[in-house]
Amino acid sequence: MKSILKLFAFSVIALSCTGRYDVNDLHVWINDEENGLIKERIIDDLKLTVKYLPPEVLAIKELDVEFEKAAFDSLVQVYSNQESFLISFESRLENKDVVYKNVSDKEDYNRRIEQLSFRIGELISLKTSNDKISPSLFHYERAYGTSKVNSVFLVFTDKSKKLLSAEKLDIVFVDEIFKTGISHFVFKRSDIQKIPSLNVR
């Protein structure tokens, strides 16, 4: 669980051991909507954001501040066998934790936390031209009222490995939590292939 939680610490600094790594530059690239790795939908006052997480970012988060390139390369290879995303929910008009949106009592609140923690895997899928895949792993990063944004880390895998060559990855969210309907977030393989390499030496 500790290693998973480290994936969500997105206040990234440039790391160094045997060299210096352009981690910040990679995050700037990912967060630039023109590069196609972050998708947003605004429905009423709710903003839904899905971000593609490349293997290099996951590997950096898994490692300590100082590490050997061989360890980094090994983790990148592991994470290259999956497709990973971060879906975030944010209230645009209310300056409070989004989990309180349209919540009338404690029972409603507890139901929403349960949905985000345990049922979100039933509400999100990844569609390609040939398959529809449920997440093999998901983890809800709870804000506990300290942020307007709540996020869920998603991992998709398939035994056939066809997912890794699919030209389009369509994240489908059937929103039974905030009642915004069905949303699609489509990522292109051609954009993923343009992600710059980290400067790890």
N, C-alpha and C positions, 0 to 999 in steps of 0.2 A: 504493500500500500504506500509506503514511504516513497518508493521510486516513482509510482504513478503520480503522487501529489506533486513531485518535483517538476512534472511536465507542465504544471499550470502556473509556475512562477515566471511570468512573462516579463518581469523587469530585468531584461538581460543585459549583462555587461560583457565586454570583450574579454575573452579568456586567454591565458597564456601559460605555456610550460616550456616546450622546446621551440615554440614560435608564437606568433600572434594571429588570432583568428578573427575574421570579419563577420562575427555573429550579428552584430548590430546591423550591418549592411544587408545581411540576408533577411532579417526581420523587416527592415524598411521595404525590401523588395516584395516580400509576402503581403505586407499591409497596403501596398499600392494597388488599388482596384484595377488599374489598367493592365496589370500583369495577370489577371484572371484567377488569382489564388484566394481571393476573399469575395464573398457574395453577400449582399444585403437585401432584405425585404422589409419594408415599413408598412405595417397594417394598423390603421388607426394610430394609436400612440405607442405601439409595440414595435421595437426594432429587432429583427431576427438576423443574425450574422453567422455565416459558416465559413471557417477558414481551413484551408488545406495545410497539413503539417508534414513537411518532408522528413525523410528518415534522419537527415543530418541534424535537424532541430531536436528531434527526440533523443538522439544519441548524446548530444551536448548536455541535455537536461539530466540524463541518466548518470553522467560521469561527475567526478569531483572536479574542483577547480584545476588541479594538476593531473594530467593523464598522458598516457603514451598514445601515439598515433595508431598503433596496432589495436588497442582497446577501442578507440573511436571507430576504426574501419570495421571491426568485428560487430559492433552494435549497429552500425549503418546497414550491414548485410542482413542482420536479423530484422530490422525495421523495414527493410526493402521488400519483405514478403507480405506486407500489409498496406492498407490505405488508411490514413489517420486524419481525423478532422476535429475541429473544436466548434461546437455550436453554442452561441451566446444569445441571451435574452435580456433586453434592456427596455425599461419604460422611458419614453422620450419626454413626457410631460410631468410626471411625478418624480420628485427628488427623493426617492426611497427605493429600497430593495424591491425588485420586480416581482418577487414571490408574493408580495402583499397586494398586487394588482387585482382589484375586484374581489378581494377576500372579505367576507362579512363576519366571520367568527373563527374561533380556534379550530373548529372541526374542518372548515374550508381550508385553513392554513395547513393543517396536518395532512389533509388529502393532497394538497399541491406538493408538499415536500415528498410525500410517498411516491407521487407520480414521477417527479424529477429524479428521485433516487433509485427507484426500482422498476418503473413501468416505461421509462422513456425508450428503452430498447425495443418495445413493442410498437412504438409510435414512429420510429425512424427506420428507414431502409435505404439501401444504395441500389439503384437500378442501372444496369447497362443494357446494351442492345439484346443481350441474351439471358440475363439473370436478374433476380431480385434477391438481395442479400441482407439479412439482419446483422446488426453489430455483434461481433464475437466478444467484445468488451466495451463497457461504457462506465464512466465514472462522473458523478455529479459533484462539481466544485461549489459547495454552498457558501454564500457570501455572509451569512449570519447578520444581515442588516448593515454591513460595513460598506457595501457598494450597491449601485443601481443594477449592476450586471451580474447575472448568474450564468455559468457555463457548464457544458457537459463534454467530456473527452470521449471520442468515438473511434473504435478500431474495427475494420472490416477485413476479413480474410476469406479465401476459398481454396479448397484442396486442389482444384484444377489449375489454379494460377491464371485463369483467363482474366480475372479482375485486373491484374497488373498490366495487361495490354489493351484493356478496353479504351476506345477512343473518347468516350464520354462517361463521366461519373455523375449520376443524378442523385443527389441526396434528397429524399422525399420525407417531409415531416407532416404527419397527420396530427394536427394540434388539438388534442383533447384536454390540454392543460390551460391554455389561455383563450381557447375557442376562436382561433383565427383561420380555421379551415386547413386546406392542404397547400403546402408550399414546396416548390422545387428549387434546388440550388445546383446548377449544372456546371461541372468543371471539365475542361478539355485536356486530353492527354498532351496535346501540343503545347499548352501553357505549362504543364507540369514539367515537361522535358526541357523547358527554357530556364528552369531554376538554376542560378549560378552556383558553382561549387564553393564550398568553404575553403578558406586558405589555411589548411591544417598541415603542419610540417613536423 
